[in-house]
Amino acid sequence: MRLLILAALVGCGGDLDQPWDLDHDRIVAIRANPPAILSGETSEIDGLVAAKGALTMERSPDQVIVAKPESLASALTFDNGKWIVTAPDEAALDAARTELGLEAGASVPLQLGVAYGETLFGLKSVALGNTAPNPVLGVMRIDGSEAPAPTTEIVVGKLVDVPLLVEANEDDDVNWLTSCGTMHDFDLPSAYLRVEVEDLTEGELAVVLRDPTGGVTWQVWPIRAE
């Protein structure tokens, strides 16, 4: 499995599906919780995964490997169905810094190869020797109103522009995704959804926010057009 993951990561090509489309098999986001840890601290790896004709799921990967640096492979363990990274002591971090050509005291990026099944692969980095939390979603608006709780169904009209807004910093990366309708400006904090005649009229709406420290958070709602 390790060789399969490495080969897939090296050979990853472009995705022919729309980058905002939740109605196909894909890894939407991979999360390290938290994304940066000090010696002795731990971080759990999970992800948001979409599947064609099904709902998205938060789940642990089927397989995770340490891609780089290999000297820190023992930092990754599998325990009770969860993949856990434990930051090693300073001596091990200093050795890894030397291996990677980093300055003394610099964060050590632990590069992980992540697999869901035999077809979905991704990369995730956990910063060792530093500390940072995942971001928290702030103000979100859907069609001009405050976004509801994630379990609340959103109902929108057909053939109308439905504005979407999430509060984000200038250096944050935002993606809006949907399996209902067509997304426009999907990679901007301010996007809009339009359900055309040929579009699916029921599915999910999601927003993913990534910050410069490697932190990630998301929100998913059921959505229907009528």
C-alpha positions as CSV (number, residue, x, y, z in Angstrom):
1,M,0.0,0.0,0.0
2,R,2.9,2.4,0.7
3,L,4.3,2.0,-2.8
4,L,0.8,2.4,-4.2
5,I,0.2,5.7,-2.4
6,L,3.6,7.1,-3.3
7,A,3.1,6.2,-7.0
8,A,-0.3,7.7,-7.1
9,L,0.9,10.9,-5.5
10,V,3.8,11.3,-8.0
11,G,1.5,10.5,-10.9
12,C,-1.5,12.7,-9.9
13,G,-3.0,14.5,-12.9
14,G,-5.7,17.0,-13.4
15,D,-9.3,16.3,-12.4
16,L,-11.8,16.4,-15.3
17,D,-14.7,17.1,-12.9
18,Q,-15.5,20.6,-11.8
19,P,-13.5,21.5,-8.8
20,W,-16.7,22.6,-6.9
21,D,-18.6,19.4,-7.7
22,L,-19.5,17.2,-4.7
23,D,-21.3,14.6,-6.8
24,H,-18.3,12.5,-7.6
25,D,-15.7,10.5,-5.7
26,R,-13.1,12.8,-4.3
27,I,-11.3,14.0,-1.2
28,V,-12.7,17.4,-0.4
29,A,-10.2,18.3,2.4
30,I,-7.7,16.6,4.7
31,R,-7.4,17.9,8.2
32,A,-4.7,17.6,10.9
33,N,-6.3,18.5,14.2
34,P,-4.3,20.5,15.2
35,P,-2.1,21.4,12.2
36,A,1.0,22.3,14.2
37,I,2.2,20.6,17.4
38,L,5.1,20.8,19.9
39,S,7.2,17.9,21.1
40,G,5.0,15.3,22.9
41,E,1.7,16.7,21.5
42,T,-0.5,14.8,19.1
43,S,-2.6,15.5,16.0
44,E,-5.3,13.4,14.5
45,I,-5.7,13.0,10.7
46,D,-9.2,12.9,9.2
47,G,-10.9,14.2,6.1
48,L,-14.1,15.2,4.3
49,V,-14.8,12.7,1.5
50,A,-17.4,13.0,-1.2
51,A,-18.9,10.1,-3.3
52,K,-21.0,10.2,-6.4
53,G,-24.7,9.7,-5.6
54,A,-24.0,9.8,-1.9
55,L,-23.5,12.3,1.0
56,T,-20.1,13.6,2.1
57,M,-18.6,11.9,5.2
58,E,-16.1,12.9,7.8
59,R,-13.8,9.9,8.2
60,S,-10.4,8.7,9.1
61,P,-8.2,7.7,6.0
62,D,-7.9,4.0,5.2
63,Q,-4.1,4.4,5.0
64,V,-1.6,7.1,5.9
65,I,2.2,7.0,5.3
66,V,5.0,9.4,6.1
67,A,6.3,10.5,2.7
68,K,9.0,12.9,4.1
69,P,11.2,13.0,6.1
70,E,11.4,9.2,6.4
71,S,13.5,9.5,9.5
72,L,10.3,10.6,11.3
73,A,8.2,7.7,10.1
74,S,7.7,6.6,13.8
75,A,5.9,9.8,14.5
76,L,2.8,8.3,12.8
77,T,0.7,5.6,14.5
78,F,-2.7,3.9,14.0
79,D,-4.7,3.6,17.3
80,N,-8.3,2.6,17.7
81,G,-9.2,3.4,14.1
82,K,-7.5,6.8,14.1
83,W,-4.2,8.0,12.5
84,I,-2.2,10.0,15.1
85,V,0.9,12.1,14.7
86,T,3.0,12.6,17.8
87,A,5.7,15.2,17.6
88,P,9.1,13.7,18.7
89,D,11.6,15.3,21.0
90,E,13.9,18.2,20.1
91,A,16.8,15.9,19.3
92,A,14.8,14.1,16.6
93,L,13.4,17.4,15.3
94,D,17.0,18.8,15.0
95,A,18.1,15.7,13.1
96,A,15.1,16.2,10.7
97,R,16.0,19.9,10.3
98,T,19.5,18.9,9.2
99,E,18.1,16.3,6.8
100,L,15.7,18.8,5.3
101,G,18.2,21.7,5.3
102,L,16.1,23.8,7.7
103,E,17.4,26.4,10.1
104,A,17.7,25.7,13.8
105,G,14.3,26.0,15.5
106,A,12.3,26.0,12.3
107,S,9.1,24.0,12.0
108,V,9.6,20.6,10.5
109,P,6.9,19.8,7.9
110,L,5.9,16.1,8.2
111,Q,4.5,15.2,4.8
112,L,1.9,12.6,4.8
113,G,0.4,10.5,2.0
114,V,-3.3,9.8,2.6
115,A,-5.5,7.2,0.9
116,Y,-9.2,6.5,0.9
117,G,-9.8,3.2,-0.8
118,E,-7.6,2.4,-3.8
119,T,-8.4,5.4,-6.0
120,L,-8.4,8.6,-3.8
121,F,-5.0,10.0,-2.7
122,G,-3.9,13.2,-1.2
123,L,-1.1,15.0,0.7
124,K,-1.2,16.6,4.2
125,S,1.5,18.4,6.1
126,V,1.7,18.6,9.9
127,A,4.1,21.2,11.3
128,L,6.3,19.8,14.1
129,G,8.0,22.0,16.6
130,N,5.3,24.7,16.3
131,T,1.8,25.3,17.5
132,A,-1.3,26.5,15.7
133,P,-5.0,25.6,15.8
134,N,-7.4,25.0,12.9
135,P,-9.4,28.1,11.9
136,V,-12.9,28.8,13.0
137,L,-15.6,29.7,10.5
138,G,-16.9,33.2,11.2
139,V,-19.8,35.0,9.6
140,M,-21.5,33.1,6.8
141,R,-24.4,34.2,4.8
142,I,-26.6,32.3,2.3
143,D,-29.0,34.2,0.1
144,G,-28.6,37.3,2.3
145,S,-29.4,35.5,5.6
146,E,-27.2,34.1,8.3
147,A,-26.2,30.5,7.4
148,P,-28.1,27.9,9.4
149,A,-26.8,25.1,11.6
150,P,-25.2,22.3,9.5
151,T,-28.2,19.9,10.0
152,T,-30.7,22.5,8.7
153,E,-31.8,22.1,5.1
154,I,-31.3,25.1,2.9
155,V,-34.0,25.7,0.3
156,V,-33.2,27.9,-2.7
157,G,-35.0,28.9,-5.9
158,K,-34.3,27.6,-9.4
159,L,-32.9,29.9,-12.1
160,V,-31.9,32.6,-9.7
161,D,-28.5,33.7,-8.4
162,V,-28.1,32.6,-4.7
163,P,-25.2,34.7,-3.1
164,L,-22.9,32.9,-0.7
165,L,-20.5,34.7,1.7
166,V,-18.0,33.5,4.3
167,E,-15.8,35.8,6.4
168,A,-12.1,35.1,5.5
169,N,-8.7,36.8,5.9
170,E,-6.9,38.0,2.8
171,D,-4.4,35.1,2.8
172,D,-7.1,32.4,3.5
173,D,-8.1,30.0,0.8
174,V,-11.9,29.4,0.4
175,N,-13.7,26.9,-1.7
176,W,-17.5,26.6,-2.1
177,L,-18.8,23.2,-3.3
178,T,-22.1,21.8,-4.2
179,S,-24.0,18.7,-5.6
180,C,-27.1,20.8,-6.2
181,G,-26.9,23.4,-9.0
182,T,-23.9,25.1,-10.5
183,M,-21.3,27.0,-8.4
184,H,-19.8,30.3,-9.6
185,D,-16.7,32.0,-8.2
186,F,-16.2,28.8,-6.1
187,D,-12.7,29.9,-4.9
188,L,-13.7,33.3,-3.5
189,P,-15.2,34.2,-0.1
190,S,-18.2,35.7,-2.0
191,A,-19.6,33.2,-4.5
192,Y,-23.0,32.4,-5.9
193,L,-25.1,29.3,-6.7
194,R,-27.5,28.9,-9.6
195,V,-29.7,25.9,-10.2
196,E,-30.2,25.5,-13.9
197,V,-32.8,23.3,-15.6
198,E,-30.4,20.4,-16.2
199,D,-28.8,20.6,-12.7
200,L,-29.5,18.3,-9.7
201,T,-32.0,19.9,-7.4
202,E,-31.1,18.1,-4.2
203,G,-27.8,17.5,-2.5
204,E,-25.3,19.3,-0.3
205,L,-23.6,22.7,-0.1
206,A,-20.2,22.9,1.5
207,V,-17.6,25.5,2.3
208,V,-13.9,24.8,3.1
209,L,-11.5,27.4,4.5
210,R,-7.8,26.9,4.7
211,D,-5.3,29.2,6.4
212,P,-1.6,29.8,5.8
213,T,-0.6,27.6,8.7
214,G,-2.1,24.5,7.1
215,G,-5.2,24.7,9.2
216,V,-8.5,23.7,7.6
217,T,-12.2,23.7,8.6
218,W,-15.4,23.1,6.8
219,Q,-19.2,23.2,7.0
220,V,-21.8,21.1,5.1
221,W,-25.5,21.6,4.7
222,P,-28.3,19.7,3.0
223,I,-29.7,21.8,0.2
224,R,-32.8,21.6,-2.1
225,A,-34.0,23.8,-5.0
226,E,-37.7,24.3,-5.7
